Amino acid sequence: MNVPGELRPPGGWGHAGVVAIRKARVLGWTPFQGCAAGDDLIFTGGVEGVKKNGEPKWARPYSQVVVSNAELIAQQELYEREHDRCRVCYGTGNSWSGWSITNGNRYELCRRCSGTGRPIRSDAAVARANEK
């Protein structure tokens, strides 16, 4: 791993969650459920509050936000440009590969960046950077 630290998007929903929160346009809105619908993702959420026992509770009415595949890809590319980290492993060099009851989470070398933690630059992106 060549990139110090990890810059994972907040909320635990990854890049798609960042898009969903931005599209909801409600202060404090967070998703609590996500599902796939073809190539799109549908997030259900609301403004998060806290119950007496400390568990999160979302105030009604709940709202749904659709995140298209194109919006997700655009967010991933923006993340790579802003943070100079791989969009899959967030700069760690390792990506999640599965879970088992005996061993818990399993990680493997990130296939996108080959474990470097750096984003892969396309020929077009390199040409644009050289023009500046």
N, C-alpha and C positions, 0 to 999 in steps of 0.2 A: 504494500500500500504506500503510495507516494503522496497522498493528499492528507494533511493533518486534520483530524477531527471528522465529524460527520454532520452534515446539514440536512437532516430529514425534515420534510414539510410538517408543520404542526398539526395536531389533531388525530394522527394515526390513520388517515385516509389517503395519504400519498398525494400525488399531483392532482388526481381527480377530485379529492376533497378540497384542495385549494381553489379549483375552478368552481366547484359547487358553492362554497362559502361566498366567493366573489359574485356569483350569479344570483344568489338569494337576496342580496341587497338589503339585509335586515341586520342591524347591529346585534351581535351576540348569537346569531344563528349558527348552529352546528349540526352536522348530520349525525343520525343515530342508526340509520339503516341504509344499505346500498344493495342494489341488484342490477344485473345486466339485462338489457332489452335489445337483442341484436348486437349491433356495434356500439350502442349507446349505454350509458350508465345512468340509473335513476337513484337519486339520493333523497331520502325522507329525513326531515329534521325540523328544528324549531329553536326557540330561545331556551337555553339550558338553565334550569334552576336546580336546587338541591332539596331533597326530602329531609325529614327529621333524622332518618337513620344514616344520612350522609351519602346516599346513592344519588346519581344524577336523575333528574326528571325534566322532561321537556314540556313547556307550556303549550297548550292547544291554542289555536289550531295548528296542526302540523302542515308543512308545505313540502312540495316535491320539486326537485330541480333536476333537469336532464342535462347531462354532460356528454356531448358528442365526441366521437373518436378524434375528429379534427381539433376540437378544443383541447382535448387531453394531450395530443401530440404538440400543439402550440405551447402549452404550459411546460411540457418536458423540455422543449427546445429553449424556452425562456430561462428555465432553471439552469440548464447547462451554460448558457451565455452569461448569466448573472453570477453564478457561483463557481464556474470552471470545474465542475464535478460531474461524474457520470450520473445520468438520470435514473439508472436502475439500482445501483448500489449506494448512491448518495456520497460517493467518495471513499467508501470503506474498502473496496476491492472484493467484497464478498456479497453474494446475493442469497436470499432465502430460497432453499430448495425443498423444504418439506418439514413435516412434524410427525413424531411418533410418541406414543404414550410412555415408552421406555426411555427414550433419549431426548425428548423435547424438540426444540427447533433445530433444524439442520441447515447449514450454510455451505455454499460451494463458491469457487472462484467465479467472479462475475464474467459472464460470457460476452457482454457488450464491450467492456473496456479491458478484458483479459487481466483483471486484477490490478490495474494501475490506478483506478479511481478517477482518472481523467476522461473527459468526454471525447468521443470519436469525432473527428472533424472530417466532413465531406469535402470533396475537391472544390465544390462551389463555395463552401464556407471559407476555405483557405484562400481562394481567389478574392472573395469580398474583403477579407481581413488584410490582404496584401495591397488592395486598392486604397485603403484608408491611410 
